């Protein structure tokens, strides 16, 4: 039998795919990535074996997710289309990386996933597979004619699951799709496909409603070294976390309690389709705000302008699925260089859906109070500004003279 390593979640799609592959002569090894989602992994293991898997891998990838994917994204200030913090897109290359490693360990020539042919995840998984092992063979059932002939949609899948006694989770209470991990949870499809539909409160699971958040702000301090968060301190109760996973988990906790990180948007998928997504990213939102602020005091102006140009491209690269690409390596090398002096502490208040900065300090600060002060001269000769302005006005004067001639009526 040909071996295939299937990225398995235990949901309807991947459970049906597991059984379908097994029924079509494949030795299916189920692979479950623990990225911090709320899941009973032993139940998932039992279900996979009962459904037909010959072996099940459950891999705890949470720490690697934080250090090698979330933190680099924060360093780059990555936001897709200026809004989305890329929680799903960041998870896919890590899942794919370990899947390819397991395929090598098991001498499996195939890997498989349950992503549909309409979305972004199919691209993210498969580009990562081929980048990490150009010889790998990919089984993507939602793009295979024999699978599509058998499964027109969800009804056929549910019937197939019942036929083979595959447990199916009830979906009436949640008529939409979710992707959960340590960084975020996304809600999309189903009733949320109508962009005019206002999501009810029971959609949200990682954040309390800002209206119901505490009436007193939570004060925290975040410390950065080379653009990476190294410490969070709760200034109210003295709690301190310094290890990456614990630090990020704590930010999720205080972010959730204060209703921080909700975002509802219509975005452009890589395949050309617009889709509506609702995201909750509590800890990531706090980190993004704090990191942007420490850069303000410690990063050179021209470096910041260039880095901002790279940020939009990096965000697109991550969203499209090119994490393992030469262009990503090139751009992240530049990002790493830009972060060499991004050290310091940022003080924030978390209050009813907002994370706002109140103060900052940095050992690598470029801020000079004497130079910027309006109250003291501080080593800046204000008379020099006259020549600065005249020099920069030369081209404006030339343009104005040309336009004056051009507008003059012809005699």
N, C-alpha and C positions, 0 to 999 in steps of 0.2 A: 504493500500500500504506500502511496505517496504521502509524505508528511507535509502538513501545513500548520503554521502557527497563526492562530486566529486571535486578533485583538478582541477580547470578550468582556462585555459589561454585565451580562446576566439579564439584560432587557429583552424585549420581544424580538427585535431585529437580529441581534447576534445569537440568540438562542435558536431561532429558526435556521439561521445560516449554519450554525454548528451542526445541527441535525441534518440539514440538507447536504452539507459537505460529506458528512459521515455516510449518509445514504447513497452518495455518489462515489464511494470508494476511497475516500481520503482518511488517513490517520490524523485526526484533529487534536492538536495540542492547544488548549485554551490558555491564554495569557491575560492576566488581570493586572492593571497598573493602579496601585494605590497612590493617588495624587491628593489625598485629603478629602475625598468625597465621603459623604455619609453613607456607609454601606456595611452590611454584615458579610464580610469576605468569606467566612466559613460556609455560609449559606450559598454564596455564589459558587464556591468550590464544589459543594455537593450537587448543586443544580447542573453545573457543567459536566461532571462525571456521569450523572444520571441521564443527561441529554445525549451523551455519546463521546465525550472527550476521553482520550486515552491517558492524558496527563494534564495537570493544571499548575501553572505558575502564578503565584500572587506576589508581586514585587512592590515593596515599599520604596517609592521614589520621591517622597516628600522633601527630604533634605536637598537632594540634587535639583529638584524643581525650583526651590527657593534660591539656591546659590548659583546655579548655572543657567537659569532661564528667567526667573522673576527679577532678580537683582540686576542682571545686565540690561533687561528691558527698562527698568527704572533709571539706570544710568543714562540711557539714551533718550529718556523722556518719551518713550514710544506711545503714541496715541493714533490709532487708525482713524482717518478722516477727522482728526482733531478731537475725538471724543471717546473712542473705545480703547480700553486698556489691554485688550488682546488676551483675555484669560483663556479662551479656548485655543486660540492660535498658538500660544506659548506651550500648551500641554502636548500638542500633537507631535512635535519633533522628539520630545523626550520619550513618549510612548513608543514611537517608531524606532528610536535608537535601541531601546532595550529589546524590542521585538526582533530586530535583526540580530542582536547578540544571542538571543535564545534560539533563533533559527539556526545559527552557526553551531551552537552547542548541541542541538538535536539533529544536526545534519538534515535539516528540512529545506527542500528546494523551493517551497512556496510560503508566502505569508498572505494573510487575508484580513479584511476589515468590513465593517457594516455600514460604511458611509454611503449615502445615496449619490446618484449621478447628477444631482442638481445643486449640491452645496459646495462649500469650501473644503471640508474635511477630506474628501476623496483626493483632492490635489495635495493637501498637506501631507497625508500619509504616504502617498505613492511617490511624491518627489523626494521625501526623506528616505524611503526604502531604496530607491535607485541611487541616491547620492551616497548612501552608506554601503550598499552592495549592488554594483551594476549588474551582477549576474542573477539577482533574485528574481523569482517569478511571482507575480501578484495575481491573486484571485479576488476580484471585486464583484461579488454576485449581482449587485444592483446595476452593473453594466454588462451582465452576461445574458444572452438571449434566452438560454434554457431556464434561467432563474426567473426572468421577467415574464416568460410565457406561463410559468406556474403561479407567480405571485403578482397580481395586478395591483394589489394594495394591501391595506391593513387587514381587511376582512379575510382574505385568503391566508394571511400569515396566522391569524388567530385560529382559523379552522385547522391549519396544519399543526399548530401547537397543541390543540385539543386532541387531534388524532394520535399524537405521540406522547400524550400526557405530560406536556411541558407546561410548567406553572406559568401563568400569565398574570402580571400585576394588574389590578383594577385601574382603569384610566378615566372613569367618569368624573372623579373628583379633580383630576388634573388633565383637562383636554388640551394639553400643549406639551412641547418637548423641553427637556432641561439638560444642561451639561454642567456638572458640579465638580469643582476641584478646590484646592486650597486657596487659589488666587481669586476665584469668583464663582458665581453661578449665573448661567444664562437661561432665559425663558423665551421660547419662540415657537412658531407654527401653531396649528390648531386655532383656537379662538383669538390668539394674538396676531393672526395674519391680517386682521382688519386694523389698519393704522389709526382708525378713529376710535377703536375700542380702548377704553381706559382700564388698565389692569386693576383688578380688585386687590385688596390688601392680602388676601390669602395666596396670591401668586408669590409674594416675597417670602424668603426663608432665611437669608443671611443678614438682614437688617430690620430693625424695628422701624415703624413709621416715624418720620421726623416729628410729626405732631405729637407722638406718644413718647418721644425720647425725653430723658431727664431735663428738668428745668434749670439745672446747674451744669455749667460747662466742665468737661474733664480736661485737666491741664497735663500735657505731656512734653517731654524733651526727646528729640531724636538726634543722635550723633552720627556723623558720616566720616568715613576715612576713604580717600580716593573715590568718592562718589558712592560708596557702598555703606548702607546702614550697619552700624556696629553696636549700637546701644539704644534702647528705649527706656525711659524712666517716667513713671507716673508721679507727677509732682504733688499729687494729693495724698496718695497712700504709700509712696516710696517703693512700689514694685519696680524692679529692674530686670530686664532681659537682654542678654548679649549674644546668645547663640542664634544663628540665622533662623532656624525653624521655629524656635521658641519666640524669638523677637517678632517674626511675622505673624505667628499664631496669636500673639498678644495684641498686635495691631488690629487683627481681624475682630478680636473680642471687643475692644473699646470702640472700634468703628461701628460694629454691629449695634452695640448698646446705644450709640448716639445717632443712629439712622444715617450713617455716611456711606456713600458709594453707589446710590441708585442712579441709573441712567437708562432712558428709553429713547431709541433712535431707529431710523430707517437708514440702512447702510447698503453699500454696493458690494455684492459678492464678486469674487474673482471671475466666476463664470459669466458674469454680465447681468445677473438677476438682482433686483433690489429685494431686501428682506428687512423685516422689522424684528428687532431684538431688544429685550429688556435685561439689563445686567445689574448685578450687585457685586461691587468690588470694594469692600470696606477698608481693609488694610492697605491695598494697593493705591487707593485714592489718597489716603493720608501720606504714604510714602512719596507719591508723585508731587503733591503740594509742597512737602518739606524739601525734597531734592531740588525742585525748581528754585526754591528760595535760597538755599545755601549756595547755589551757583551764582545767584545775583550778587553776592558779596565777594565770592572767591574766583570767579571766572573772568578772564580778559574779554573785553567787549567784542573784538574781532573774532576771537575763537568761538564765542557764543553765537555770533551771526553765522559762521560757517557750520557749527554744530547743529544749529536750528535747521539749516538746509538739509543736513544728513538725517535728522530725526524723521522728517516726513517720509523719506525714502526707506529708512530702516523699518518704520511702522508698516509700510506697504509690503516690504519683503517678508516680514514676519506673518502678516495677515495672509499673503498669497501662498506661503508654505516653503519659502526658500531659506529656511534657517541654516541648512547645511549647503551653502553655496559659496563660491569664491567672492562674490560681491558682499555677502554678509561678513565674511572674514575680514575683508578690506575695510569695510565701514566700521566694524566693531573695534578694529585696531585704532582707528582714528578717535572713536569714542573713548577708548581706554586712555589714550594720550591726553584727551581733553579733561579727564577726571583726576589726573595726577595731583592736583592741588586743591581738589574739592573736599576740604576738611572743615569740620566745625559742628556746631550745635544749633538746632532750630527748636524754638519753643512755640507750641501750638495750643489752641483751645478747640476742643471738639464739642459742637453744640448743635443739636437739632438739624442734622443733615449736612452740616458744614464743618470743614477743617480749615481753620484760618490761622495764619502765622501772626504771632505777637512780638517776637524778637529773635535775634540770631547773633552768633559770635563765631569767629573763625581765626585760627592761628595763621592762615594763609590769606587773610582778608586783603583786598585791594582798595578797600574803602579808607579814605583819609578825611577825618572829620574837619581838619583845618582847611584842607583844599576845598571842600564842598560847603563850608559854613558861609552863611550870609551875614554873620556877625563879626567875623574877624578876617583879616586879609589873608593870612595863612600861606604865604609863599606863592600865591598866584597873582601876577600883575594884571589887573583887569584892563589896563590900557592895551595889552597885547590882543585883546579880543577885537579891537577895532580893525587891525590888519587881517585877522582871521576872517572876519565877516566880509571885508572888501575883497579878499582873495576868492572866497566862495561865491561872491556876487558877480564875478566877471562874466561867467557864461549866462547868467540870468539877464544881465544888461544887454549882452549881445543878442540874445534871443528876442528880448523886448524890442530892440531897435529894428531887427529884421521884420518882426510882425507888424510894427508900426508902418514900415514902408509897404508891406504887402497889403495892408488894409487901406492905404491911401487911394482914393478914387482916381481912375485913369481919366486924363483930360481929353 
